[in-house]
Amino acid sequence: MSKRLLSVAGVCGLLLVSTTALVARASAPQEEGVTRATLSNGLRVVIIHNALAPVVTVEANLIVGGDETPAGFPGMAHAQEHMAFRGCQGMTADQTAAIYAQLGGQNNADTQQNITQYYATVPAADVDVALEAEATCLHGVDNSQAEWEKERGAIEQEVQRDLSNPTYKFINRLNEAMFAGTPYAHDPLGTRASFEATTGAMLKEFYDKWYTPANTILVVVGDVEPEATLATIKRLYGDIPSRPLPAREKIELRPVKPDTFTLDSNLPYVLGFVAYRLPGTDSPDYAASQILADVLSSQRGDLYAMVPAGKALAAEFGMAESYPKASVGFGLVALPAGAPADGAIEEMRGILTKYAQDGLPPELIEAAKRSELAQAEFERNSIPGLASAWSTALAAEGRTSPEQDIDAIRKVTVTDVNRVAKAYLLNAGTITATLKPVPTGQPVAAKGFGGAEQVTAAPTKPVELPVWAKAKLDELKVPSSVPAATDTTLANGIRLIVRTDKTSPTITLMGAVKHEGDLQTPAGREGVGELLDGLYSYGTTSLDRLAFQKALDDIAASESAGYRFSVSVLKENFSRGVQLLADNELHPALPEKAFEITKAQTVQFTAGNMKSPGYRTSRALELGLLPTGDPSLREATPETLSKVTLDDVKQYYAATMRPDLTTIVVIGDVTPEEAKSVVEKWFGDWKAEGPKPNTTLPAVPLNKASAANVADAEQVQDSVVLAEQLKINRFDPDYYPLQLGTHVLGGGFYATRLYHDLRQVAGYVYTVDVGLSASKTRATYSVDYGCDPDKVSKARALVERDLNQMRTEDVSEAELHQAKALLLRQIPLSESSEEAVAGGMLARAEIGLPLDEPLRAAKKYVGLTADEVKAAFARQISTENLVQVVRGPAPQ
């Protein structure tokens, strides 16, 4: 895929490495947990030990991207990224897909302006397999014309998908204006026309120029033994010859020519932008510009104040792009659909200008620095996130480590921020833009599904793995245990789950109150829950909005309240963070003036949203799947919202917010005893009154087949969803064989049937997702894909064929093994970040599953047979009941 990130930079000089020794150790001071090496062929290696979970992320960073593409072919680097999945030296496309599927399916790649990244997160025991799979593509990629012709359809569908996104179109237009005459002006995604003109020979030439060890940085993060891992890397990569790198185009920025434009949008609100050119990652002022952006976006600042004043639905400042020579910062205001944007844009511009003229508040600058430094600690709590941070720092920005960025943040002064604000926000050429929503009509009932092709084919043939992968991947690994968590119930009914993890001196608390608004909302007051949710940001009965936000800023905490609530904070501030969270959760201010403003904003947003294609698509799907009168068909409208009073909100809060419906999960550098003491201290006085409300939706009957088309003038590609209601729930015995069969169909890229058939062979789609979603009483099966209008029915025919084969034919032994391996290895991978661990435990607690359910599920998956999978699909899945909703041009 192509991706524009916030920080992308050139690293030409970084790769001028010595080739006189087999491995040259870095001369920088020794860093705890970090092993560095440079191989004789120039490959740079960084291994970071992190024992958060038995998981490893391997990320290969090629220092080549959109900046290096030939004139007229802006997507060449992106196309080469795609071709690495079509086969590498000693590994075919099918083998590539099968290997990564059996490693757990968490692999991908992206192309940015100056780097291309290939990354995979795998169980630590399988790191050698992942490294060898990455190494094969640095040995060589199959850029044959035959393989390119197969892949071209998929990459063109990726282009069509992004061109259907109004935000992508805005960013593209913004960069064309901001960076005219430079490679920064074009997105590395590419164009359909240029891909039609691209050949396999051109791709091979591009590969030969740039895919070389001396142009690569390999980052490995996770629970590995560094010396053994380095030895493996030397064995796999050490004999790959390097080639001289071509000269890179020198980027000469021109002054920004002011521009103003308006784009039609399919979003449900107006967006107004004022964009500025800011320092790039090469600049010593880059860190100060990051702090400047944080301050301008602060909820204590004048820009955000437009929201509580009722002048905007949202207001913030952000960094859109970061390149070596420049970055793009922008102020943004969101307004109700149909509202004029000029006045709000000019007020925003005036606020930014005044800050630049008068200076930024010193206390907000210090708060922004504390927040950035705290976030650096939290980065250590995710193995893939830490790998991404190191890759960005080394490959995209040319740093020696992420610590270099952190140190630069530490050194930023108030004077630095004010100087950068004056230099870049005053008397600067700006790009002003408005994204204006275009309402769509009601969904149109479709007459059948069009002329679907009658396609027949056997299931995907077994793939013979390379010898180096086969031995490890032939083994089905059932995790023996997961790290222990304590599970207690407090005196007031709160369920408290705690898991200690000392990866970093941080603690995260996540919580949820069981709540079902469709059952608990009084008749005629639909939307009362949304209004309550919008009022939590206005402070507490003891701290007003600004005082509450200042209290969070003082301890660099991130907090949210409501039916789902959380706080993330440094260990030293854990008690204070929980105190603030509890104050917001249990004693929200709910001020009258804020209520009136929030109500008006919600009414305005809802009025625009109900005319948007996104809303009408989701509503058409609900109406197709659910019976008339089902509680889930209740919805807030401008009319129901207008009837809600502040007393209604307070009564709803009192009736629905209860400790005996609440689960709290705490994870981080804290013992169960410490966590319990703090949670009891601040949540212990919360009491429940009256009987518990019903929060469980009733079961629903099977739906009937239907089809609807939702027009969306901004989409050049159709988005298609096929779904049906099942007669099971999350606790039905058929859930597990259905999940296993679903992973035969999807979840493992080309190795699974739907991807193989719709993308690899037919080239109809870029992505196709299949999933089983189940609750206590309901379950839905769905397949989603995007394609050209003339491919909607052809793709559906393949989906139906594959679903029907699951119902009538046994899956092959190889497919069954692969699906089991995929599911089993996903269990440790789901623990690769503290946030994922906490979220998983909270979700299981909410629905009533045991906390060790993944281990129990693993044992069930291992024992399932092909016949049991077929029988479950035969009982539960029917292609005759599919609801089809198409958003975009009318299918042909």
N, C-alpha and C positions, 0 to 999 in steps of 0.2 A: 504494500500500500504506500501511498505518498502521504507525507505528514509534514506540516509546518510546525515547528516547535518554538518555544519562547527563546531558546538559547541555541543558536546554531552558528558556528564560526569556523573559519579556515585554519588548518594546522599544517601549512606547507613545510615550515621549518622544523616542525616537531619530529619529522620522520627522517632527518638526516642523522642516521645512527651509524655507529662503527660496525664494520663487518670483520674485524680482525680476530675476534674470539668467538667461540661457540656460544657462550652466554656471558654478556657483560652486565654485571650488577649495577643498579642505579647508585650514583654517588650521593644521593640525597640522604639526610639523616634517617636512621632506622625508624619505621613507623610500626606501631603495635598492630599485629594482625594483618599486615600488608606485605606481600612478597612481590617484588618487581624483577623483571628480567628482559633483556633484549637478545633475541636469537641472532645467529650469525647472518641470517638472511634479512635482518631488519625488523622482523616481527616483534612488536612490543607486547609484553604480557604483564598483566597486573592481576594478582590473586588476593582476594580479601576474605579472610576467614570470618564467618558469622554463623554461630551455632543456634540461631533462633529456631530452626526446624531442620530435619534431615533432608534438605532441599538445596539445590544449586541452580543458579542462573548463569548460563554461558552466553556472552554477548560479543559477537565479532563486529567490529566497527571498521568499515572501509571509508577512507577519507576521500570520498567522491560522491557527488550528488548533482543537483540541478545546476550548480555553477559550472560544471565541467561538460555539460551536454553540448553536442554540435549545434551550430546555428540551424534553426528550422526544426530541430528535434528535441524539444524541451523535456520529453519524457524518457529519454534514452536510458538514464540511470535507473529510473523506475522500471522500465521494461527488463533491464538486466537483472534487477532484483527478483522479478517474477520468474525469469528463466532459471534462476538457481533452484527453483522448486520443480523444474521440468526434468532434472537429471544432472548429476555431477559425475566426475571421473570415478568410476567404480561403484556408482550408486544411481539407479534409474529413478525416474519420477515416482513410480509405484513403490519402490523400496524406500525412498525418502519419506513419502507419506506414511507408509506402514511403520517405519522406525519411530517417527515422531508421535504417531498415534499411540503406539505401545509404550512410549515414554510418558504418556499422560496428556498429550494433545496441546500442551501449552507452548507453542512455538509460533513465531511470526517474523515479519521483517518490515522495515519502513524505509522510505527514501525521503531525505530532507534536502535542504539547499546545498549542503556541503558534506554530508555523510550518508552512508547507507548502512543500516544495522540489521543484523540477523541474530535473533535471540531465542533462547529456549530455556524454560524452567523445568527441571527434571528431579526425580529422587536422587539424593546424593550418591547412592550405590550405583547409579547409571551414568555418572558424569563422564566416564571414558567413552561411552557410546555417543553421547552428545558431542563431545569434542571431536571424535572421529567423523561424525556426520558433518560437522562444520568444516573440518579440514578438507574433506573431499571436494568441496566447492571452491576452495582456494587452489586446489590442484587443477581444476578445470570444470567448466560448465558446458552442457550440451546446448549450444546456440544454433542448432541446425534449423534450416528453414522450415522443415516439417514440424518441429516442436514449437517454433514461433507462431506458425499459422494456427496451431491448436490453442495457444495461450492468448493470442491477440483478442479473441472474442471476450475473454474474461476481463482483460485489462481495459478494453473499451467500455465494458459495463461498469467498471469502477469509475471511469471518467464520467459516464452518464449519471451515475449516482451522485457524484460530487457536484456536477452541474445542476442537479436538482435541489441543491442546498443553498438557500439565499445567503447564509453567512459565508459560505465558501466563495460565492460569487462576489460578495462585498470585499473580502480579503484579497481576492485576485485583482479586482479593479483598483483597490487601494494601493497594492504593491506596484501595479503598472504606472500609477501616477507618482507614487513616492520615490520610485527607483528607476525611472525611465532611462533607457540606454545602458542598463547593467543587467547581469544575470539575475539579480534579486527581483527583477520585474516580472519574471515568469515563474510559475509554480512548477516544481519537479514532477507533478502528476502527469503532465503531457496532454496531448490532444488526440482526438479520434483520427483526425486527418493525418497527423504526423505518424501515428502507429500504422495507418494504412500504407504509408510510404517506407516504413522501417523494414529491414530485411535481417535474416539471420546472420549474414556476413557482416552487416554493420554492427550488430550486437557483439559478435566475436571480436571485431576490431576494438570496440569500446572496452570489452573485458580485458583484452590483452594489454591495453594501455594502463588500466587503473587497478585491476584485481591482482595485486602482488603483495607479498608479505611486508615489504617496506612501506606499504601504504595502508597497513592494518594494525589495529590495536585490539587485542583480545583481553576481555575483562571476564573474570570468573569470580563469582561471589557465592558464599554459602558454607555449608558444613563439610568442608573438604580438608584433607591433609595437604598443605601447600607444596611441600617438597615432592611428594608422590605425584601430585597433579602437574607440577612443573615438568617432572620427568616424562609424564605422558605427553605433554604438549611438545616437548623437544623431540620425542619419537615421532609424533604425527605430523608436525609442522616443520621440523628442522631441515628436511631435505627439499622443501619447496623452493625452487630458484626465484630470485627477485629479478625484476626488470627495471631499467631506468624509467623514472616518471616523466611524463611530458611537462612542459611549462604550463602553469595555470594562468588563466586570463587575469590581468590586473583590473581591479574594480575601481573606477573613477566616478565618484558620486557628483551629480550635478545639483545645483540649488533646487529646492522643491518649488515647483510651479503650483501656486494655489489652484485648487479645483473644487468644484461642488457638483454633486450628482445625486440622483434619486434612482433607486432600484425597486421594482415590484417585488413583493415578498409573500410567502405563504405562511408567515408567522402570524399569531393572533394579536400582535401589538405593533406599534410604530417604534422603530429604533433610530435614534439620532446620534451621529458620531462627529467628533472633531479629533483628527489624527495629527500627530506631531512626529517629526524625526528626532530621535534621541540618540545618545551615545551607543556605539556598538560594543561587542564583547572585547575587542582589542583596546578599547579606550580605558584609561585610568579612572574615568568618571562613570563607568558602567555600574558599579556598585551603588554609587550615589543616585543614579537614575532609578535603580530598583527600589531604593528606599523612598524616593520621590513618588513613584507610582503607588507604593503602599500607603503613604500618607494621604495622597489625593483620594484614595479609595476608602479611607478610614470611616467607620460609622460615626465617628465623632467629628468628622470634617464637614465643611460647608457644601461639598458636592452631594454627599449622601443626604444632607439635610433637606434637599429638595423632595425626598420621599416622605418623611413625616410631615412636611409642610403641605402635602397633597399636590405637589407640582409635577411629580413623576411617579411611575410605578416602580422604577428602579433607577439608580444612578451610581456610577462607579468609574474608576480609571484603571486601565489595564495595559499590559504589554502584549501586543499582537505578534510581533516578530522580533527576533534578536539575531543579527548577523555580525560578522567581525567589524564591518565599517559603520554600521548604524543599526538602530533598533526602531521599532514603531510603537509609540504609546498613544492611547486614545481615551478620551472621555466619552462616556456612553450614557444616554438617557433612554428609558423605555416609557412610552406613552400609550394611552388607550387607542385602539383602532379608530381611525377617522379624525384623531386630534391633529391640529397643525403642529409641526415640529420646530419651525423657525424660532419661535420665542424661547422654547426650552433650550435649544441648541445655543442660542446667544447668551442666555443666562448662564449656562454651563461654561461657555467660553469666558464670560466675565469673571466667574468664580476662579477659574484657572489663572487668568491674567492677574487678578488681584493677589492671589497667593504668590505668583512670581514677582510681582512688584513689591509687596510688603513683607515677604518672607513666610516660611512655613512654621507652624507652632513647634517649638523645640520639644515639648513633651510628646507630640505625636511622632516626631522623628525618632526619639528614644524608644517609644513603644514599638515602632516598626522594626527597629533593630533587634529588640528583644524577641519579637515574633519570628523574625528570620532565623535568629540563632537557635531558638527553640525548635523550629521546624527541621533544622539540620540534625538535631538529636532524634527527632521522630523518624527521619529517613532511615535510620539504622534498624527500624522495626519492620522493614519489608525487604526480603532478599531480592526480588525483582526490582523494587524501587531503588535499593542501594546500587544495584548493577547499572540501572539507568542513570543515576546521579554521577557515578564514576565515568560512565561512557560519555555523558554530556560534557563533563569537566575536561576529560582528556582529549576526546576526539572532536567534539564540536567547538569547544572554547579554547583548546590548546593549553589548558592548565596542567599542573603536575598532579593535582588531586582536588576533590571538592573542598578540602580545607582551605585552598587558596581563595576560593570565592567567599568562604565564611570569614576568613581573616580580613578580606577587603571590606566586608560588611561591618566588622568590628571597628575598623579604622574610619568609617564615614563620620563626618562631623556635620553639625548644623550649617556651618559655613559652606561645606561642600554641596549640600542639598540645595541651599538657596542660590548658590552660584550656578548650578546646573539648571535650576528652574528658570533663572533669568536668561541664561544663554540659549535655552531650547524652547521656552514657551512664550517669550516676548519677541515681538517683531519677526515671527517665524512664518514661513510658508506652511499652510495647513491644508489638509484635505477634509472637506466637510461632506457628509453623506447622510442620506435618509433612506431607510428601508420601509416601504409603505405596504401594508397588508392589502391584498386583493381578495375580497370574500369569494367564496365558491358557492355553487348551488347545492341543493339537497342531493343526497345519493340517488342514483338512477338504478332501478332494478334491471339486472341484465337478463337477456333472453338466452338462457343456456350459457355455455362456456366457450363458444366458438368452435372453430374447426381443429380440434386437437388431433395431432398425428397419432396413428396407431403404431406404437413402437414396441418391439419385443426384443429382449436380449436376456441372456443368462446373467445371474448375479456376478459381481466382480470376482475374477479368478484369484486363487491363492497367490500370494507373493512370496517368492523364495528370498529370504533376507541374506545379506552378505554374511560371510562367516564370522566377521568381527562383531556383528550385532546379534546373530542368531542365538548364541549360547545364553546370553543374559536375558534376551527378550522372550525366549521360549519358556522362561520360568514365571509362573504367576505368583506374585509376592503379596501375601496377605499381611498387612501391618499387625504386629503383635500387640501393640498398645499405643496409647496417645498420652502425652504429659498429663499428669493428674490435675484436676480442678476440684475445689471444694464446692459443695452445693448445700446451702442451708436456707431455712426460712426464718425471717425475723419475727419478732413478737407481733408486729402489725400486719403480717401477711406478705411482706416483700420477699421474693425469692432472690437470694444473693449467690452468684456463682463467681468464684475467684480463681484465677490461674496466675502463678508467679512466673515472670520472665525477666531476667536481668540483662537483656541485650543492651538496653540503654536506660539512663536514669529518668524514665518517663512512665506515666501511667495513663491508661485510657479507660474510661467508664462509658458503657453503652447501656441504655435501658429502654423498656417499652411497657406501655400500659395497654392491656388487651382492650380493643375498642373496635366497634363496627358501626360506623356512622349511619349506614343504610338501615340498621335496626334501631339505633338509639336516638336518631334525630326526630324531634316532634314533627307531625304532619304539617306541611305548609311552611316549615322553617329550614328547608334544605339549604345547606351552605353555612349553617351556624358553626360547624366544626372548622371550616376554612377561615371564618372570621376570628375564632378563638386562636387558631394557629398564627394568624397574622399579627396578633397583639402581643405575643411573647417578647418581641424585640423592643417593646416600649418600657422595659424595666420592671421593677418590683414595687411592692408597697413601701419598701424602705430605701430603695435606690431608683431614681428616675432613669430615663433612657441613657443619658450621657454619663451619669455617675456609675451605672451598672457596666457600661462598656469600658469606662476607665478602670474599674476594678478588675475586669478581665485583662485589659492591656497591661496592668501593673504586674501581672504574673504570667504574661504571654500565654494565656489559656485560650483554647478554642471551645466554644460552648453552643449548644442548641437545646431548646426546651420544647415540650409538646408531648403528644402520645408516643413519639419516639424521641429520646433525648440523649445527650452525650456531653462529655467534657474530656478534653485531652490536655494534660498539664505536666510540667516537670515534677519529679518526685517530691522535691522540697516544698512544692505548693499544692500538694494533693488535697489536704484538708480544706484549704481556702477555695480551691476550685470546686470541690463538692459542695461547700457551703453556698457558693454563688449559684451553682446549678440548682440546688434544692430551693433556694430563695426564689429563683425564677419559675421553677416547676410548681412549687406549692403556694407561692404568694405573688402571682403576676399582678401588675398594677391595674390592668384593664381600664385605662383612663377614658373618660367620656369623649374628649376631643380626638384622641387617637382612634377610638372606635368609629367615630363618624367619618374620619379620613379613610381608615382601612375599609369600611363598608363601601364608600363611594368608589375607591380604587378597585375593589373586588367586583362590584357591579359592572364597572366599565370594562375590566378585563374579561369577565364572563360573557358580556355582550359581544365583544370582539371574537372571543374564542369559539363561541357557538356558531360563528359563520366561517370558521377556518377549516381548511381541508383536513388538518390533523385531527381536530375534534370530530368532524363528521365521519372520518374513517373509523375511529375507535368506537363511535356510537353505532355505526352500521354493523360492526362486528358484534357488539353487545346485543343489539336487537336480533341478530341472526342466531345467536347462541342461547339466549335466555328466554324463558316463557313470559308472556304478558303478565304484568303485575309482580314480577320478581323484585325483591328489595334492591338488588344491585342496579336496577334500571332507574332508581330514584336519582335525581340530579339537581344541583343548584342552578337556578336561572336568575336573571336580573329581577324577576318578579318575586321569587321566594326570598332572595337576599334582601330586597327592599323592605320586607316585612319583619326582618330580624331586629330585635332591640338589644340594648346592652344587658338588660335583665335576662333575656333569653340566653345570651352568651354565658352569663354568670351561673344561671341554673344548669345549663348544659355542662359547664365545667364541674360544678358540684356533684352532678349525677354520674359523670363518666370517669373522673380522675380518682382512682382508688388504689391504695397500697396493696390490697389483696388481689389486684389484677396486674400487679407490676413485677417485672423481672429486671434485675440489674446484673450486668456482667462487668467485672473489673479484671483487667489484664495489665501486667507490667511489673515494675520493680517495687513490689509490695507483697507482704505476706497476707494470707487469709485473715489472720487476726487483726492486722493493721487495717485492712480494707473494711472488715466488719465494724470495727470501732468507729471509723470515720463515717461510714454510711449510717450506722445507728445514731451517731451524734447529730447528723443533719437531716435525716429522713425519719428518725425514730418516732417523732411526735405526730406523724401523719396518721390519721385514723380513718377507717371506713365506716360509713353509716348506711343502714338499710341493707336489703338483700342485693346480691350481685345481679347486675343486668345480664341479659342474654347477649353474647357477642359472637354467636356461631350462626352463620347463614344456613338456611335449609338446603337439603339436597335438591337437585333439579333433574327434570326428565331429559332424555336425549333430544337434541335439536333436529329440525328438518333441514334438508339441503336448500341453499339459497345463494344468490349472487348479487353483488351491488358494485357499481362503479362510482367513484368519487372524483369529480373533475378537479384538477390542480394544474393551472396554467403554467406554474413555475417549474414543474417537473418535466424533464425530457425523458425520464425513465419511469416505468410503472413499478410501484411497490405493491407486492401481492402477498396476501395472507390467506392461507387455507387452514381452517380450524374446525374442530368438532368437540362437543361436550361428551364426556365419557360417563359411564354409570358406576365408576369406582370413586374412592377417595384415597387419601395418602396412606391409609392403614389397610387397604385391600391387598390380599396376597398377590394379585396381578401387577401391583405397582413395580416390583423388582424385575420380573421378566420383561415388562414393557420398557423399563429404563435400559435394560441390557440390549434389547432390540433397537431402541432408539439410538444407542451408540454404535450399532451396526450401520444404521442409516446416516448418522452425522456425528460431529464432534471430533473427527480425526482427519479433517481436510480431505485430500484426494483419496485417502485410504478407506473412506466410508462411502456408502453407495450414492447418496444424493449428490455429494460434491463430485464424485467420480463421473456420474452420469450427466449432471446438469452443467458442470463447469469444465472438467478435464476433457471429456469426450465431445459434448455438444457445444460448449462455449456459449451457452445461453445466459449465464449469470456470472456475477463476481462472487457473491456469497449466497448460501442457502442454509437456513437455520431450522432445526427441527427440535421440538421440546415437549416434554410432558410436565404440566404444572398441576399440582394437587394440593388441596387443603383438607381440613377435617371432613368436609362434606361434599366437595366438588373436585372435578378434574377436567382439564382441557388439553387436547392434543393439537399442535399447530406446526405448520411449515411456512416459513417466510422466505421470499426471494425478491430480487429486483431484476428487471430485464426490459428489453425494448418491447413496445406494444405488440409487435407481430410475433413475439416469442412467448407471450403469456400462456396461451393454450398448449403450445408445444412443451413448455416446461412443466405445466400441470400434468400433461399426459405421462411424462416420465415420473413425476412424483406419485401419481396414482399407481403406475405399474410397480414401482418399488414398494409402496405400501401393501399392495395386493400380494406381491411375492412374499412379504413377511407373514401374511395370513395363511398362505397356501403351501409354501415350500420351506423346508428346513434351511436355516442359514448354514453355510459351510463351517467345517471345523475351524478353519483358519480365521474366518470372520468372527466366530464365537470367541475364540482365544483372544483375538485382537480387542474386541469390545470389553472383555473381562480385564485385560491388561490396562486398557484405557481407564476404566472405572477404578481399578485398584490403585493405580499410580496417582490418580487424581486425589486420593485421600491424603497422603502426605503433602501434596502440592497445595491443598486447601489450607494448609497451616503455614504458608510461606510468608505471611505477614500477621502482625498482632491484630490489625483491624479485621482481617479475614477470620482469624480464630474467634475473636469476640463475636463477630457477626454470625458465624456459624452456630456457636453455642446459644446465642440469643434466639435465633430462628428455631432451633430444635426445642428449646424450652417453651417458646410461645405456642407451638403446635402440639406439644405434648409427647415428643419423642425423647428417648433417653439420650443423655449427652454423648454416650459412646456409640450412637446409632451408626456412624460411618463404619466402625469395625464390625458391627453386627451385619450391616449390609454387605460388607466385603465377603463374609463367610457365605451369605446367601448367593451372591453373584458367582462365586467359584463353583457352587454345586449345581447351578442351573444348566439344563440341557437345551439343545436346539428345539426339541419337541415342545418343551415348556414355553419357550419364547413364541413359537408358532401358535400354540394354543391360546396364549394370552392375547396375541394380536387378533386372532380369529374371533375371540369373544368380545374384544373391546373396540377394535378399529374398524370403521366402515367408510370407504371412500364415497359411498352413496349419500352420506350425511354431511359432507363437507360444506362449510360456509366459505364462500370466496368473496373477498373485498379487495378491489383494485383501486389504488390511488394514483392518479396521473392521467395521461392521455387515454382515450377509449381504446381498449384492446382491439386489435385487428383480427 
